[in-house]
Amino acid sequence: KLGVMFPMISGLRETLDAKEVLKLAMDELDKENVAFDADIEVGVMIEIPSAAMMAAEIAREVDFLSIGTNDLIQYTVAVDRVNPYVAHLYKPTHPAVMRLMDITVKAAKDAGIWIGVCGEMAADLAMTPLLVGMGVDELSVGAHNLPSIKKAVRSLNQSECSDMMAEVLRAKSSPDIMSLSESMAQRCYPELLD
């Protein structure tokens, strides 16, 4: 079953505009008597800080959200992760990134929709406790990462991860946050870590 996800949405107006374009496409197909799924799931990729800040409003208009971590991190900390001169400043566990992700997950939960995470963070076993603690419903990873991520998720206790997230949201530095998550990963599935 396919869905449609709108990328690079910065706020509510763009979400509504994209939905209108989708509706126009459906109307066109209907007029041409072309069969299609009128109940297709529609979601938004949250990869811009402004979208994360507007996640509550966006979530009420869609069926799901997906946090695109690569871009969200890059735009939040203003660092191009592939630029060798500044790549060392690209911090997935920057406190601002954690807070934006937490806002987004809570918005999805409040709206009663599912939320996923994609990007390198989703496949990083050291960060799986963070994502489980946030309450993410789905991790989008490559097929080669699936067995280890599945085992890691099954090895974690949701309640313990949620308690850790409370500490994460109070943390003041990326290394502190990474240490919390890595410690739990090391305790719960050391055999999966390098």
N, C-alpha and C positions, 0 to 999 in steps of 0.2 A: 504494500500500500504506500503510495507516494504522497508526499506533502510538499508544500511550497514554503520556502524560508526566504524572507527579504533580508539582504545583506546591507551593511553600512547605513542603517537607519539611525538618525540622530535624535528623533523625538516622535511625539504623537502625530503631528501633522503628516510627516513622511509615511508613517504607518498607514494612516487613513488614505493617503493618496495612492500608495501601493496596492491597498485592498481595492480601491476603486478601479485601478487599471486591471487587476485580476477579474473583477466583476465584468468589466467591459469585454474582456477576452472570453469569459464564459457566455455572455450574452451573444457574442458573435458566433461562437460554436453552436449555441442553441438555435440561432436563426438559420444556420447552415445544416441543422439536424445532425450534428456530429456528437456522438455520445461522449460524455465526460462525467467525472465524479464531482457533483455539485457540493458535496460535503467534504471536500479535500481539506486536510489539516493545513492551517496557515500559521506560520510562526515568524519570529523576528530574531535575527542574530544580534546579540548585544555585544558590540565590539568597540563602541565609542563611549567615552565617559558620560556624555550628555544623555545617551540612551539608557545607561545604567541609572542615572539620576531620575529619569522619566519612566523607569521600568514599571511602576505601579499603574500608570496611565496606559502604557503600551500593553501590559499584560491583560488588561480588561478587554482589549480589542482582538486578541489572537488566541490560538489554541495551544501554543507552546512558545518557550523562549530557549535560546541556546547561547551560552556565553562563549564568544570567540576569544579565547585567552590571549593568543599571540598579538592580535591587534589591540585588545583592551589594555594589555600591559604596555605596549609600545606607545599608545596615545596617552596613557595616564602618566607615565614617567618621562615622556618626550625623548625616547631613546630608540634609534633604529637598531634592532637586534642583529642585523647583518653588517653593520658598519664596524669594522675592527677597531676604530678609534674610540667608540663609545659603548660598544656591546657589553663591556663589563658593568655598565650602569643599568642594564636591563635586568630588573629584579621581579620575577613572578610573585614573590612573597612580600612585595612592598606593602606596608600597611594600608595605603590608599587603594591598592588593587584589591586587597582582601575585603575592605569595606564596601567597595563598589560591587564586588561579587556577592557579598552578603545581602546588600540592598536588593539586588536583582533576584536572588533566590527567594527572599522573603516576599517580594512582589508577586512572583509566580505562585508561591504557596497561598498567599492571600487571595489570589484570583482563581485558585482551584485548577491551575494548569500545570503541566509537567515542564521541567527545566533540565536541559542538558548542558554539557561542557565539551567543547572541542578545542583543538590546538594542542601544543606540546605538553601543556600542564596536565591534560586529561590522561596522557600516557606515562606520566612521571610517577613511578611507584613511591617515591619519597613524599609526594604531595597528595597521594590518594586519601590519607586520613583527613586532610583539609577539606577535600571535596565531599567526602562522606559526612563530615561534621557539619558542613553547610546545609546538607540535605538535598544535594543534587540527585536527580532521578536517573540520569543517563550520562554515560561517558562515551564519547565518540573517539575511538582509537583504531589504528590500523589492525588488520587481521593478525599480524605477527605479535602484537602486544596483548591481544585479547585473553589468552590463557593466564598470563601473569597478573593482569589487572583484575580478572575475575577472581582469581585465588586471593589477591590482596583484599578486595572488597569483602569477600566471604570471611576473611580472617579478622576483620575489624568489628568492634562493637559500636553500634550507632550512638548509644548513650555516652560512651567514653569520648567518642569523636566530637560530639556536640559540646561536651564539657570543655574539651580542648579548644574548640572554636571560640568559646567565651574568653579564654586566655588570649587567643590569637587576636581577637578584636580589641583587646586592651594593649597589645604589644606595640612597642614604639619603633622597632627596627626589623628589617627583612631577615637578618641572621637569627634574631630571636624567634620569629615565626617559623623559619625553616627548621630550627632546632626542635621546636615542639612537634612538628609533623614528622621529622626524621626519627625522633626518639620513639614515637608511637609505631611507626613503620618497622623500625628495628626490633621492637619488642614483639610485634604481632606477626611479622613474616620476614625474619632475617635472611632466610634462604633465598628470597627473591631479589635481595639488594646486592649490588656489586661491591 
